[in-house]
Amino acid sequence: MTSAHSSLFRRKVWSQLLVFLVSLSLSITLVPATKAAPNADLKSVRAQVEQLQEDAAEAGENAQAAKIQLAKLKKQLSAVQQEADVQKQTVESITLQVHGPWRGVGTSLLFRSFSISLGRWFP
């Protein structure tokens, strides 16, 4: 039994030694890759940050240009509204001159009063 027990013990030791050697060899081969990975990640992050900064600067410039364009359009709109108000007053003045004081009276009231006055003369 001792020989069977020692044989089992040897197999267990050899398997543990094999696992240790495999893990050691893997860790040695991966060490340079893990050291390089943070640098690559750092470079990638720096590049992304720089790109985001450029995008933000461009967006800021576009926003400023949009504000300037909006101010110009508001000024144009105000000028157009003022011109429309002047034209409206001119049209109202001309209409009052053409139609006289009857402009505000509805046509049905005019026709009703006209038919009443005709009814007095033509029964």
MOPAC internal coordinates of N, CA, C and O (Angstrom, degrees):
PM7 1SCF
backbone

  N    0.0000 0     0.00 0     0.00 0    0    0    0
  C    1.4260 1     0.00 0     0.00 0    1    0    0
  C    1.5050 1   111.81 1     0.00 0    2    1    0
  O    1.2310 1   121.44 1   150.71 1    3    2    1
  N    1.2370 1   114.86 1   -29.29 1    3    2    1
  C    1.4462 1   118.61 1   179.62 1    5    3    2
  C    1.5168 1   110.93 1   -67.89 1    6    5    3
  O    1.2310 1   120.06 1   143.79 1    7    6    5
  N    1.3075 1   117.49 1   -36.21 1    7    6    5
  C    1.4621 1   119.04 1   178.66 1    9    7    6
  C    1.5258 1   110.44 1   -69.44 1   10    9    7
  O    1.2310 1   119.89 1   142.49 1   11   10    9
  N    1.3252 1   117.81 1   -37.51 1   11   10    9
  C    1.4679 1   121.01 1   177.48 1   13   11   10
  C    1.5250 1   109.69 1   -67.83 1   14   13   11
  O    1.2310 1   121.66 1   140.27 1   15   14   13
  N    1.3135 1   114.44 1   -39.73 1   15   14   13
  C    1.4536 1   118.99 1  -179.79 1   17   15   14
  C    1.5302 1   110.90 1   -67.30 1   18   17   15
  O    1.2310 1   120.12 1   139.45 1   19   18   17
  N    1.3403 1   117.37 1   -40.55 1   19   18   17
  C    1.4639 1   120.86 1   178.88 1   21   19   18
  C    1.5272 1   110.57 1   -70.16 1   22   21   19
  O    1.2310 1   120.05 1   145.57 1   23   22   21
  N    1.3304 1   117.51 1   -34.43 1   23   22   21
  C    1.4584 1   120.98 1   176.98 1   25   23   22
  C    1.5313 1   110.35 1   -63.59 1   26   25   23
  O    1.2310 1   120.21 1   137.29 1   27   26   25
  N    1.3024 1   117.21 1   -42.71 1   27   26   25
  C    1.4679 1   122.42 1   178.22 1   29   27   26
  C    1.5280 1   110.02 1   -64.82 1   30   29   27
  O    1.2310 1   121.31 1   140.24 1   31   30   29
  N    1.3249 1   115.10 1   -39.76 1   31   30   29
  C    1.4517 1   120.45 1   179.31 1   33   31   30
  C    1.5239 1   111.02 1   -64.30 1   34   33   31
  O    1.2310 1   120.59 1   137.94 1   35   34   33
  N    1.3489 1   116.47 1   -42.06 1   35   34   33
  C    1.4571 1   120.83 1   179.07 1   37   35   34
  C    1.5224 1   111.62 1   -63.95 1   38   37   35
  O    1.2310 1   120.77 1   136.63 1   39   38   37
  N    1.3205 1   116.13 1   -43.37 1   39   38   37
  C    1.4724 1   119.86 1   178.31 1   41   39   38
  C    1.5336 1   110.18 1   -60.26 1   42   41   39
  O    1.2310 1   120.82 1   137.06 1   43   42   41
  N    1.3034 1   116.03 1   -42.94 1   43   42   41
  C    1.4564 1   120.66 1  -178.71 1   45   43   42
  C    1.5290 1   109.99 1   -64.91 1   46   45   43
  O    1.2310 1   120.02 1   138.24 1   47   46   45
  N    1.2891 1   117.56 1   -41.76 1   47   46   45
  C    1.4699 1   121.63 1   179.43 1   49   47   46
  C    1.5184 1   109.59 1   -65.70 1   50   49   47
  O    1.2310 1   120.80 1   134.48 1   51   50   49
  N    1.3628 1   116.07 1   -45.52 1   51   50   49
  C    1.4635 1   119.39 1   179.81 1   53   51   50
  C    1.5351 1   111.41 1   -63.04 1   54   53   51
  O    1.2310 1   120.02 1   140.34 1   55   54   53
  N    1.3203 1   117.56 1   -39.66 1   55   54   53
  C    1.4669 1   119.65 1   179.69 1   57   55   54
  C    1.5338 1   110.45 1   -67.23 1   58   57   55
  O    1.2310 1   120.51 1   141.32 1   59   58   57
  N    1.3217 1   116.62 1   -38.68 1   59   58   57
  C    1.4665 1   119.18 1   177.49 1   61   59   58
  C    1.5284 1   111.08 1   -67.89 1   62   61   59
  O    1.2310 1   121.13 1   141.30 1   63   62   61
  N    1.3222 1   115.45 1   -38.70 1   63   62   61
  C    1.4587 1   119.71 1   177.63 1   65   63   62
  C    1.5293 1   110.37 1   -64.79 1   66   65   63
  O    1.2310 1   120.45 1   139.75 1   67   66   65
  N    1.3186 1   116.74 1   -40.25 1   67   66   65
  C    1.4584 1   121.34 1   179.24 1   69   67   66
  C    1.5316 1   110.48 1   -64.55 1   70   69   67
  O    1.2310 1   120.45 1   135.74 1   71   70   69
  N    1.3155 1   116.75 1   -44.26 1   71   70   69
  C    1.4687 1   120.57 1   178.24 1   73   71   70
  C    1.5242 1   110.08 1   -62.28 1   74   73   71
  O    1.2310 1   120.86 1   138.67 1   75   74   73
  N    1.3258 1   115.96 1   -41.33 1   75   74   73
  C    1.4625 1   119.87 1   178.99 1   77   75   74
  C    1.5221 1   111.37 1   -62.76 1   78   77   75
  O    1.2310 1   120.20 1   135.14 1   79   78   77
  N    1.3364 1   117.22 1   -44.86 1   79   78   77
  C    1.4604 1   120.96 1  -178.79 1   81   79   78
  C    1.5307 1   112.02 1   -66.68 1   82   81   79
  O    1.2310 1   120.90 1   140.49 1   83   82   81
  N    1.3226 1   115.88 1   -39.51 1   83   82   81
  C    1.4736 1   119.12 1   177.69 1   85   83   82
  C    1.5276 1   110.24 1   -64.48 1   86   85   83
  O    1.2310 1   120.25 1   134.54 1   87   86   85
  N    1.3248 1   117.13 1   -45.46 1   87   86   85
  C    1.4643 1   119.65 1  -179.84 1   89   87   86
  C    1.5321 1   110.96 1   -66.31 1   90   89   87
  O    1.2310 1   120.25 1   144.62 1   91   90   89
  N    1.3281 1   117.12 1   -35.38 1   91   90   89
  C    1.4627 1   120.55 1   177.24 1   93   91   90
  C    1.5236 1   110.81 1   -65.59 1   94   93   91
  O    1.2310 1   120.48 1   136.68 1   95   94   93
  N    1.3198 1   116.68 1   -43.32 1   95   94   93
  C    1.4690 1   119.62 1  -179.52 1   97   95   94
  C    1.5299 1   110.76 1   -66.72 1   98   97   95
  O    1.2310 1   120.66 1   142.43 1   99   98   97
  N    1.3246 1   116.34 1   -37.57 1   99   98   97
  C    1.4675 1   119.08 1   177.46 1  101   99   98
  C    1.5220 1   111.21 1   -66.70 1  102  101   99
  O    1.2310 1   120.53 1   138.69 1  103  102  101
  N    1.3007 1   116.59 1   -41.31 1  103  102  101
  C    1.4662 1   119.45 1  -179.12 1  105  103  102
  C    1.5215 1   110.85 1   -66.85 1  106  105  103
  O    1.2310 1   120.08 1   144.56 1  107  106  105
  N    1.3234 1   117.44 1   -35.44 1  107  106  105
  C    1.4602 1   120.64 1   178.36 1  109  107  106
  C    1.5238 1   110.16 1   -67.82 1  110  109  107
  O    1.2310 1   119.98 1   139.59 1  111  110  109
  N    1.3117 1   117.65 1   -40.41 1  111  110  109
  C    1.4697 1   119.86 1  -179.40 1  113  111  110
  C    1.5240 1   111.71 1   -73.36 1  114  113  111
  O    1.2310 1   119.97 1   153.33 1  115  114  113
  N    1.3052 1   117.67 1   -26.67 1  115  114  113
  C    1.4491 1   120.41 1  -179.11 1  117  115  114
  C    1.5240 1   113.59 1   -88.42 1  118  117  115
  O    1.2310 1   119.29 1   165.26 1  119  118  117
  N    1.3021 1   118.95 1   -14.74 1  119  118  117
  C    1.4639 1   121.73 1  -177.73 1  121  119  118
  C    1.5249 1   111.56 1   -59.73 1  122  121  119
  O    1.2310 1   118.58 1   130.98 1  123  122  121
  N    1.3184 1   120.32 1   -49.02 1  123  122  121
  C    1.4769 1   118.06 1   178.52 1  125  123  122
  C    1.5351 1   111.93 1   -62.88 1  126  125  123
  O    1.2310 1   120.01 1   144.10 1  127  126  125
  N    1.2951 1   117.58 1   -35.90 1  127  126  125
  C    1.4600 1   120.14 1  -179.75 1  129  127  126
  C    1.5230 1   110.89 1   -67.21 1  130  129  127
  O    1.2310 1   120.06 1   141.84 1  131  130  129
  N    1.3131 1   117.48 1   -38.16 1  131  130  129
  C    1.4571 1   119.34 1   179.80 1  133  131  130
  C    1.5150 1   111.09 1   -72.13 1  134  133  131
  O    1.2310 1   119.78 1   149.57 1  135  134  133
  N    1.3302 1   118.03 1   -30.43 1  135  134  133
  C    1.4561 1   119.58 1   175.99 1  137  135  134
  C    1.5182 1   110.81 1   -71.91 1  138  137  135
  O    1.2310 1   120.01 1   144.16 1  139  138  137
  N    1.3041 1   117.58 1   -35.84 1  139  138  137
  C    1.4602 1   121.12 1  -179.35 1  141  139  138
  C    1.5275 1   111.43 1   -76.08 1  142  141  139
  O    1.2310 1   120.17 1   149.57 1  143  142  141
  N    1.2928 1   117.28 1   -30.43 1  143  142  141
  C    1.4617 1   120.44 1  -176.96 1  145  143  142
  C    1.5232 1   112.87 1   -62.08 1  146  145  143
  O    1.2310 1   118.69 1   136.44 1  147  146  145
  N    1.3523 1   120.11 1   -43.56 1  147  146  145
  C    1.4608 1   117.79 1   177.85 1  149  147  146
  C    1.5279 1   112.95 1   -62.39 1  150  149  147
  O    1.2310 1   120.22 1   142.91 1  151  150  149
  N    1.3144 1   117.18 1   -37.09 1  151  150  149
  C    1.4603 1   119.68 1   177.65 1  153  151  150
  C    1.5215 1   110.99 1   -65.33 1  154  153  151
  O    1.2310 1   120.92 1   137.58 1  155  154  153
  N    1.3249 1   115.85 1   -42.42 1  155  154  153
  C    1.4623 1   119.51 1   178.40 1  157  155  154
  C    1.5223 1   109.72 1   -65.40 1  158  157  155
  O    1.2310 1   120.38 1   138.40 1  159  158  157
  N    1.3390 1   116.88 1   -41.60 1  159  158  157
  C    1.4596 1   120.02 1   178.14 1  161  159  158
  C    1.5203 1   110.62 1   -64.40 1  162  161  159
  O    1.2310 1   120.55 1   139.17 1  163  162  161
  N    1.3191 1   116.55 1   -40.83 1  163  162  161
  C    1.4578 1   121.02 1   179.63 1  165  163  162
  C    1.5269 1   110.92 1   -63.32 1  166  165  163
  O    1.2310 1   120.97 1   137.46 1  167  166  165
  N    1.3244 1   115.75 1   -42.54 1  167  166  165
  C    1.4662 1   119.81 1   177.83 1  169  167  166
  C    1.5289 1   110.62 1   -64.42 1  170  169  167
  O    1.2310 1   121.00 1   138.81 1  171  170  169
  N    1.3188 1   115.70 1   -41.19 1  171  170  169
  C    1.4616 1   120.11 1   178.83 1  173  171  170
  C    1.5243 1   111.05 1   -63.87 1  174  173  171
  O    1.2310 1   120.50 1   136.86 1  175  174  173
  N    1.3114 1   116.64 1   -43.14 1  175  174  173
  C    1.4681 1   120.64 1   179.40 1  177  175  174
  C    1.5265 1   110.33 1   -65.62 1  178  177  175
  O    1.2310 1   120.29 1   138.03 1  179  178  177
  N    1.3315 1   117.05 1   -41.97 1  179  178  177
  C    1.4703 1   120.30 1   177.74 1  181  179  178
  C    1.5220 1   110.64 1   -60.35 1  182  181  179
  O    1.2310 1   120.85 1   136.64 1  183  182  181
  N    1.3286 1   115.99 1   -43.36 1  183  182  181
  C    1.4652 1   119.92 1   179.42 1  185  183  182
  C    1.5339 1   110.48 1   -62.91 1  186  185  183
  O    1.2310 1   120.64 1   138.70 1  187  186  185
  N    1.3210 1   116.38 1   -41.30 1  187  186  185
  C    1.4681 1   119.41 1   178.73 1  189  187  186
  C    1.5197 1   111.13 1   -65.41 1  190  189  187
  O    1.2310 1   120.38 1   138.74 1  191  190  189
  N    1.3365 1   116.88 1   -41.26 1  191  190  189
  C    1.4633 1   120.82 1   178.88 1  193  191  190
  C    1.5246 1   110.24 1   -62.94 1  194  193  191
  O    1.2310 1   120.53 1   135.53 1  195  194  193
  N    1.3279 1   116.59 1   -44.47 1  195  194  193
  C    1.4659 1   120.00 1   178.60 1  197  195  194
  C    1.5266 1   111.04 1   -62.02 1  198  197  195
  O    1.2310 1   120.54 1   138.99 1  199  198  197
  N    1.3262 1   116.58 1   -41.01 1  199  198  197
  C    1.4667 1   120.06 1   178.72 1  201  199  198
  C    1.5276 1   110.43 1   -64.28 1  202  201  199
  O    1.2310 1   120.54 1   137.81 1  203  202  201
  N    1.3264 1   116.57 1   -42.19 1  203  202  201
  C    1.4642 1   119.98 1   178.44 1  205  203  202
  C    1.5275 1   111.44 1   -64.72 1  206  205  203
  O    1.2310 1   120.30 1   142.83 1  207  206  205
  N    1.3272 1   117.04 1   -37.17 1  207  206  205
  C    1.4636 1   120.13 1   177.05 1  209  207  206
  C    1.5226 1   111.13 1   -64.93 1  210  209  207
  O    1.2310 1   120.68 1   138.59 1  211  210  209
  N    1.3253 1   116.30 1   -41.41 1  211  210  209
  C    1.4629 1   120.14 1   177.35 1  213  211  210
  C    1.5222 1   110.62 1   -64.34 1  214  213  211
  O    1.2310 1   120.71 1   136.75 1  215  214  213
  N    1.3296 1   116.24 1   -43.25 1  215  214  213
  C    1.4686 1   120.04 1   178.40 1  217  215  214
  C    1.5244 1   111.26 1   -62.26 1  218  217  215
  O    1.2310 1   120.65 1   139.62 1  219  218  217
  N    1.3313 1   116.37 1   -40.38 1  219  218  217
  C    1.4641 1   120.58 1   179.52 1  221  219  218
  C    1.5299 1   110.59 1   -65.88 1  222  221  219
  O    1.2310 1   120.44 1   138.41 1  223  222  221
  N    1.3292 1   116.76 1   -41.59 1  223  222  221
  C    1.4660 1   120.38 1   178.49 1  225  223  222
  C    1.5224 1   110.29 1   -63.24 1  226  225  223
  O    1.2310 1   120.58 1   136.71 1  227  226  225
  N    1.3215 1   116.49 1   -43.29 1  227  226  225
  C    1.4618 1   120.53 1   178.64 1  229  227  226
  C    1.5281 1   111.04 1   -64.28 1  230  229  227
  O    1.2310 1   120.45 1   139.16 1  231  230  229
  N    1.3195 1   116.74 1   -40.84 1  231  230  229
  C    1.4602 1   120.42 1   178.34 1  233  231  230
  C    1.5301 1   110.47 1   -64.19 1  234  233  231
  O    1.2310 1   120.38 1   141.27 1  235  234  233
  N    1.3231 1   116.88 1   -38.73 1  235  234  233
  C    1.4596 1   120.39 1   177.22 1  237  235  234
  C    1.5233 1   111.50 1   -63.60 1  238  237  235
  O    1.2310 1   120.71 1   137.68 1  239  238  237
  N    1.3322 1   116.24 1   -42.32 1  239  238  237
  C    1.4645 1   120.23 1   177.55 1  241  239  238
  C    1.5236 1   110.78 1   -63.75 1  242  241  239
  O    1.2310 1   120.55 1   138.01 1  243  242  241
  N    1.3231 1   116.56 1   -41.99 1  243  242  241
  C    1.4626 1   120.28 1   178.68 1  245  243  242
  C    1.5266 1   111.42 1   -64.94 1  246  245  243
  O    1.2310 1   120.72 1   141.54 1  247  246  245
  N    1.3277 1   116.23 1   -38.46 1  247  246  245
  C    1.4650 1   119.71 1   178.50 1  249  247  246
  C    1.5288 1   110.19 1   -64.90 1  250  249  247
  O    1.2310 1   120.28 1   138.90 1  251  250  249
  N    1.3113 1   117.07 1   -41.10 1  251  250  249
  C    1.4670 1   120.60 1   178.86 1  253  251  250
  C    1.5255 1   110.27 1   -64.51 1  254  253  251
  O    1.2310 1   120.33 1   137.27 1  255  254  253
  N    1.3224 1   116.98 1   -42.73 1  255  254  253
  C    1.4676 1   120.56 1   177.82 1  257  255  254
  C    1.5281 1   110.42 1   -62.98 1  258  257  255
  O    1.2310 1   120.45 1   141.07 1  259  258  257
  N    1.3262 1   116.75 1   -38.93 1  259  258  257
  C    1.4652 1   120.32 1   178.49 1  261  259  258
  C    1.5289 1   111.21 1   -65.68 1  262  261  259
  O    1.2310 1   120.20 1   141.94 1  263  262  261
  N    1.3302 1   117.23 1   -38.06 1  263  262  261
  C    1.4665 1   120.34 1   177.17 1  265  263  262
  C    1.5201 1   110.86 1   -63.31 1  266  265  263
  O    1.2310 1   120.68 1   137.18 1  267  266  265
  N    1.3133 1   116.31 1   -42.82 1  267  266  265
  C    1.4683 1   120.55 1   178.81 1  269  267  266
  C    1.5270 1   109.92 1   -63.01 1  270  269  267
  O    1.2310 1   120.20 1   134.57 1  271  270  269
  N    1.3214 1   117.22 1   -45.43 1  271  270  269
  C    1.4614 1   121.54 1   179.25 1  273  271  270
  C    1.5240 1   110.59 1   -62.87 1  274  273  271
  O    1.2310 1   120.18 1   139.62 1  275  274  273
  N    1.3324 1   117.26 1   -40.38 1  275  274  273
  C    1.4587 1   121.14 1   178.14 1  277  275  274
  C    1.5279 1   111.07 1   -62.91 1  278  277  275
  O    1.2310 1   120.20 1   137.68 1  279  278  277
  N    1.3159 1   117.22 1   -42.32 1  279  278  277
  C    1.4653 1   120.68 1   177.98 1  281  279  278
  C    1.5265 1   111.04 1   -61.84 1  282  281  279
  O    1.2310 1   120.36 1   138.33 1  283  282  281
  N    1.3400 1   116.91 1   -41.67 1  283  282  281
  C    1.4656 1   120.54 1   177.93 1  285  283  282
  C    1.5280 1   110.71 1   -62.95 1  286  285  283
  O    1.2310 1   120.74 1   135.80 1  287  286  285
  N    1.3292 1   116.20 1   -44.20 1  287  286  285
  C    1.4607 1   119.74 1  -178.86 1  289  287  286
  C    1.5274 1   112.06 1   -66.44 1  290  289  287
  O    1.2310 1   120.58 1   142.50 1  291  290  289
  N    1.3424 1   116.50 1   -37.50 1  291  290  289
  C    1.4679 1   119.25 1   176.58 1  293  291  290
  C    1.5277 1   110.88 1   -63.70 1  294  293  291
  O    1.2310 1   120.60 1   139.92 1  295  294  293
  N    1.3267 1   116.45 1   -40.08 1  295  294  293
  C    1.4612 1   120.87 1   178.27 1  297  295  294
  C    1.5286 1   110.33 1   -63.74 1  298  297  295
  O    1.2310 1   120.52 1   136.30 1  299  298  297
  N    1.3288 1   116.61 1   -43.70 1  299  298  297
  C    1.4666 1   120.46 1   177.58 1  301  299  298
  C    1.5177 1   111.06 1   -62.75 1  302  301  299
  O    1.2310 1   120.51 1   137.39 1  303  302  301
  N    1.3303 1   116.64 1   -42.61 1  303  302  301
  C    1.4611 1   120.88 1   179.34 1  305  303  302
  C    1.5242 1   110.91 1   -61.66 1  306  305  303
  O    1.2310 1   120.52 1   137.35 1  307  306  305
  N    1.3160 1   116.60 1   -42.65 1  307  306  305
  C    1.4585 1   120.47 1   178.71 1  309  307  306
  C    1.5221 1   110.70 1   -62.08 1  310  309  307
  O    1.2310 1   120.20 1   137.36 1  311  310  309
  N    1.3210 1   117.22 1   -42.64 1  311  310  309
  C    1.4695 1   121.07 1   178.62 1  313  311  310
  C    1.5204 1   110.83 1   -63.48 1  314  313  311
  O    1.2310 1   120.31 1   137.33 1  315  314  313
  N    1.3188 1   117.02 1   -42.67 1  315  314  313
  C    1.4673 1   120.98 1   179.49 1  317  315  314
  C    1.5278 1   110.48 1   -65.06 1  318  317  315
  O    1.2310 1   120.12 1   139.55 1  319  318  317
  N    1.3374 1   117.37 1   -40.45 1  319  318  317
  C    1.4587 1   120.31 1   178.89 1  321  319  318
  C    1.5288 1   110.94 1   -65.39 1  322  321  319
  O    1.2310 1   120.42 1   139.66 1  323  322  321
  N    1.3170 1   116.79 1   -40.34 1  323  322  321
  C    1.4645 1   119.62 1   177.53 1  325  323  322
  C    1.5217 1   111.02 1   -62.73 1  326  325  323
  O    1.2310 1   120.63 1   136.67 1  327  326  325
  N    1.3247 1   116.40 1   -43.33 1  327  326  325
  C    1.4665 1   120.87 1   178.18 1  329  327  326
  C    1.5274 1   111.01 1   -63.38 1  330  329  327
  O    1.2310 1   120.74 1   140.63 1  331  330  329
  N    1.3301 1   116.20 1   -39.37 1  331  330  329
  C    1.4702 1   120.09 1   178.11 1  333  331  330
  C    1.5216 1   110.51 1   -64.76 1  334  333  331
  O    1.2310 1   119.90 1   140.51 1  335  334  333
  N    1.3306 1   117.80 1   -39.49 1  335  334  333
  C    1.4652 1   120.81 1   177.53 1  337  335  334
  C    1.5206 1   111.35 1   -63.38 1  338  337  335
  O    1.2310 1   120.53 1   138.11 1  339  338  337
  N    1.3403 1   116.59 1   -41.89 1  339  338  337
  C    1.4655 1   120.65 1   177.91 1  341  339  338
  C    1.5277 1   110.24 1   -63.10 1  342  341  339
  O    1.2310 1   120.50 1   135.82 1  343  342  341
  N    1.3277 1   116.65 1   -44.18 1  343  342  341
  C    1.4623 1   119.97 1   179.84 1  345  343  342
  C    1.5306 1   111.41 1   -65.46 1  346  345  343
  O    1.2310 1   120.28 1   143.22 1  347  346  345
  N    1.3224 1   117.08 1   -36.78 1  347  346  345
  C    1.4659 1   120.96 1   178.72 1  349  347  346
  C    1.5266 1   110.03 1   -63.95 1  350  349  347
  O    1.2310 1   120.56 1   136.37 1  351  350  349
  N    1.3263 1   116.54 1   -43.63 1  351  350  349
  C    1.4697 1   119.48 1   178.21 1  353  351  350
  C    1.5219 1   111.19 1   -64.04 1  354  353  351
  O    1.2310 1   120.69 1   141.83 1  355  354  353
  N    1.3288 1   116.29 1   -38.17 1  355  354  353
  C    1.4698 1   120.13 1   178.29 1  357  355  354
  C    1.5201 1   110.48 1   -64.15 1  358  357  355
  O    1.2310 1   120.17 1   134.81 1  359  358  357
  N    1.3301 1   117.28 1   -45.19 1  359  358  357
  C    1.4622 1   121.40 1   179.62 1  361  359  358
  C    1.5291 1   110.50 1   -63.10 1  362  361  359
  O    1.2310 1   120.05 1   137.82 1  363  362  361
  N    1.3141 1   117.50 1   -42.18 1  363  362  361
  C    1.4656 1   120.77 1   178.71 1  365  363  362
  C    1.5242 1   110.93 1   -63.80 1  366  365  363
  O    1.2310 1   120.42 1   140.63 1  367  366  365
  N    1.3171 1   116.80 1   -39.37 1  367  366  365
  C    1.4632 1   120.41 1   178.67 1  369  367  366
  C    1.5284 1   111.19 1   -64.91 1  370  369  367
  O    1.2310 1   121.05 1   134.26 1  371  370  369
  N    1.3319 1   115.60 1   -45.74 1  371  370  369
  C    1.4805 1   119.56 1   179.30 1  373  371  370
  C    1.5208 1   110.47 1   -64.63 1  374  373  371
  O    1.2310 1   119.83 1   138.51 1  375  374  373
  N    1.3277 1   117.92 1   -41.49 1  375  374  373
  C    1.4654 1   121.96 1   179.73 1  377  375  374
  C    1.5194 1   110.50 1   -62.33 1  378  377  375
  O    1.2310 1   119.81 1   138.73 1  379  378  377
  N    1.3015 1   117.97 1   -41.27 1  379  378  377
  C    1.4572 1   121.97 1   178.65 1  381  379  378
  C    1.5210 1   110.73 1   -64.89 1  382  381  379
  O    1.2310 1   120.77 1   142.44 1  383  382  381
  N    1.3480 1   116.14 1   -37.56 1  383  382  381
  C    1.4649 1   119.74 1   178.13 1  385  383  382
  C    1.5200 1   111.31 1   -68.14 1  386  385  383
  O    1.2310 1   120.27 1   141.60 1  387  386  385
  N    1.3359 1   117.09 1   -38.40 1  387  386  385
  C    1.4674 1   121.13 1  -177.37 1  389  387  386
  C    1.5242 1   111.04 1   -75.54 1  390  389  387
  O    1.2310 1   119.82 1   132.08 1  391  390  389
  N    1.3017 1   117.96 1   -47.92 1  391  390  389
  C    1.4618 1   121.64 1  -173.87 1  393  391  390
  C    1.5197 1   113.03 1   -91.99 1  394  393  391
  O    1.2310 1   119.62 1   164.81 1  395  394  393
  N    1.2713 1   118.33 1   -15.19 1  395  394  393
  C    1.4576 1   121.22 1   179.47 1  397  395  394
  C    1.5150 1   111.50 1    70.62 1  398  397  395
  O    1.2310 1   120.77 1    22.74 1  399  398  397
  N    1.3200 1   116.13 1  -157.26 1  399  398  397
  C    1.4618 1   120.29 1  -175.81 1  401  399  398
  C    1.5213 1   113.61 1   -72.68 1  402  401  399
  O    1.2310 1   119.20 1   169.07 1  403  402  401
  N    1.3486 1   119.13 1   -10.93 1  403  402  401
  C    1.4703 1   121.95 1  -177.66 1  405  403  402
  C    1.5259 1   113.06 1   -77.95 1  406  405  403
  O    1.2310 1   120.68 1   174.32 1  407  406  405
  N    1.3059 1   116.30 1    -5.68 1  407  406  405
  C    1.4633 1   119.58 1  -176.20 1  409  407  406
  C    1.5309 1   111.54 1   -58.78 1  410  409  407
  O    1.2310 1   119.52 1   143.04 1  411  410  409
  N    1.3095 1   118.52 1   -36.96 1  411  410  409
  C    1.4577 1   121.01 1  -177.17 1  413  411  410
  C    1.5142 1   113.74 1   -80.24 1  414  413  411
  O    1.2310 1   119.27 1   167.99 1  415  414  413
  N    1.3096 1   119.00 1   -12.01 1  415  414  413
  C    1.4610 1   121.97 1  -177.17 1  417  415  414
  C    1.5212 1   108.91 1   -86.70 1  418  417  415
  O    1.2310 1   120.67 1   -44.07 1  419  418  417
  N    1.3334 1   116.32 1   135.93 1  419  418  417
  C    1.4693 1   119.77 1   179.70 1  421  419  418
  C    1.5180 1   111.78 1   -69.37 1  422  421  419
  O    1.2310 1   120.30 1   -28.12 1  423  422  421
  N    1.3266 1   117.04 1   151.88 1  423  422  421
  C    1.4641 1   120.61 1  -177.89 1  425  423  422
  C    1.5203 1   111.87 1   -67.81 1  426  425  423
  O    1.2310 1   120.24 1   149.27 1  427  426  425
  N    1.3260 1   117.14 1   -30.73 1  427  426  425
  C    1.4612 1   118.48 1   179.83 1  429  427  426
  C    1.5277 1   110.81 1   -65.69 1  430  429  427
  O    1.2310 1   120.18 1   144.04 1  431  430  429
  N    1.3314 1   117.27 1   -35.96 1  431  430  429
  C    1.4609 1   121.20 1   177.61 1  433  431  430
  C    1.5160 1   110.51 1   -66.87 1  434  433  431
  O    1.2310 1   120.25 1   140.28 1  435  434  433
  N    1.3267 1   117.13 1   -39.72 1  435  434  433
  C    1.4689 1   120.32 1   178.08 1  437  435  434
  C    1.5233 1   110.98 1   -63.99 1  438  437  435
  O    1.2310 1   120.24 1   133.40 1  439  438  437
  N    1.3487 1   117.14 1   -46.60 1  439  438  437
  C    1.4623 1   119.58 1  -179.41 1  441  439  438
  C    1.5239 1   111.39 1   -65.87 1  442  441  439
  O    1.2310 1   120.01 1   143.44 1  443  442  441
  N    1.3192 1   117.59 1   -36.56 1  443  442  441
  C    1.4554 1   121.21 1   179.40 1  445  443  442
  C    1.5360 1   110.52 1   -64.40 1  446  445  443
  O    1.2310 1   120.64 1   134.59 1  447  446  445
  N    1.3213 1   116.38 1   -45.41 1  447  446  445
  C    1.4649 1   118.58 1   179.42 1  449  447  446
  C    1.5156 1   111.11 1   -68.11 1  450  449  447
  O    1.2310 1   119.61 1   146.71 1  451  450  449
  N    1.3260 1   118.35 1   -33.29 1  451  450  449
  C    1.4538 1   121.82 1   178.51 1  453  451  450
  C    1.5249 1   110.41 1   -67.47 1  454  453  451
  O    1.2310 1   119.57 1   136.67 1  455  454  453
  N    1.3198 1   118.43 1   -43.33 1  455  454  453
  C    1.4665 1   120.94 1   179.81 1  457  455  454
  C    1.5236 1   111.08 1   -68.37 1  458  457  455
  O    1.2310 1   119.43 1   146.75 1  459  458  457
  N    1.3093 1   118.69 1   -33.25 1  459  458  457
  C    1.4652 1   121.29 1   177.14 1  461  459  458
  C    1.5218 1   110.12 1   -65.80 1  462  461  459
  O    1.2310 1   121.12 1   137.47 1  463  462  461
  N    1.3367 1   115.46 1   -42.53 1  463  462  461
  C    1.4620 1   117.86 1  -179.56 1  465  463  462
  C    1.5212 1   111.04 1   -68.93 1  466  465  463
  O    1.2310 1   119.13 1   147.01 1  467  466  465
  N    1.3053 1   119.27 1   -32.99 1  467  466  465
  C    1.4681 1   121.99 1   176.56 1  469  467  466
  C    1.5244 1   110.60 1   -69.72 1  470  469  467
  O    1.2310 1   121.02 1   146.75 1  471  470  469
  N    1.3273 1   115.65 1   -33.25 1  471  470  469
  C    1.4578 1   118.99 1  -179.71 1  473  471  470
  C    1.5194 1   112.87 1   -64.53 1  474  473  471
  O    1.2310 1   120.40 1   154.90 1  475  474  473
  N    1.2968 1   116.84 1   -25.10 1  475  474  473
  C    1.4503 1   118.91 1   177.70 1  477  475  474
  C    1.5311 1   111.30 1   -71.10 1  478  477  475
  O    1.2310 1   120.90 1   144.98 1  479  478  477
  N    1.3089 1   115.88 1   -35.02 1  479  478  477
  C    1.4651 1   119.13 1  -177.88 1  481  479  478
  C    1.5319 1   112.69 1   -90.92 1  482  481  479
  O    1.2310 1   120.55 1   149.09 1  483  482  481
  N    1.3098 1   116.55 1   -30.91 1  483  482  481
  C    1.4768 1   119.19 1  -179.25 1  485  483  482
  C    1.5165 1   109.37 1  -121.55 1  486  485  483
  O    1.2310 1   120.25 1   -85.65 1  487  486  485
  N    1.3345 1   117.14 1    94.35 1  487  486  485
  C    1.4613 1   119.49 1  -178.48 1  489  487  486
  C    1.5032 1   114.12 1   -71.88 1  490  489  487
  O    1.2310 1   120.10 1   180.00 1  491  490  489

